[in-house]
């Protein structure tokens, strides 16, 4: 039996629990939840470890992070493994670039990636206006802070992968991890060009896969990693630059969701919950399944669930 192990944040695990609300089963001691789908059994633990087991565990796991598949008698790998790309502590108080994304776990809406360049002199002011992990901010707060960042002329670049392009890439065999890799790479390159001749002391990517996997994806598209790039999980909690990128990416995602709600003629919910299934079913009934290709990541299990309503 194959298995996949991911190390995820508390917020992401809670999002997963909502997503698998219809598939929950009795949880073992120390677990946040356990669920079973036709593809895999999923167990999320308080430690942040999430175990996917079954005939096709990678099908479920790839929705939530970059995966490493192993058999039961092989050493298991998680995205929290140590690597040689960890940032020095001094990076957080230096002039550096940070990049983060939004929308990866949401059925509806695009993936947005933003990279921001923050100088060391700007760090105290950004902390003062409330720049921090966007997961701890409401949508209204995110909009307000993002507006202030633009008004302060903080250098940033924003890349949006709309649903139609996402679905085409997924159909070609691209994993979400590869899509995110190329989006981050593109956003960082755009920003480096924008701030020339200034050079950041480092570039920090909020880690969603092992750096070796990230680099492998770049090589598959004949590109390479920039200089002084570091990877760190939960980087937005340590780096103001990553937090700023997170806020800009999230503000863009919220704006795009508003646009899609107007296009669909119904308020589109975030996440991947049962409510999402119901809205997708309503859209499918009124506009046909093809309408979802402009609105959603159709390979998510929500599409099949929506068809059952």
Secondary structure, 3 states (H helix, E strand, C coil): CEEEEEECCHHHHHHHHHHCHHHEECCCCCEEEEEECCCCEEEEECCCEEEEEECCHHHHHCCCCCCCEEECCCCCCCCCCCCCCCCCHHHHHCCEEEEEEECCCCCECCEEEEEEEECCCCHHHHHHCCCCCHHHCCHHHHHHHHHHHHHCCCCEEEEEECHHHHHHHHHCCCCHHHHHHHHHHHHHHHHHHHHCCCCCCCEEEECCCCHHHHHHHHHHCCCCCCCCEEEECCHHHCCHHHHHHHHHHHHHHHHHHHHHHHHHCCCCCCCCCHHHHHHHHHHHHHHCHHHHHHCECCCCCHHHHHHHC
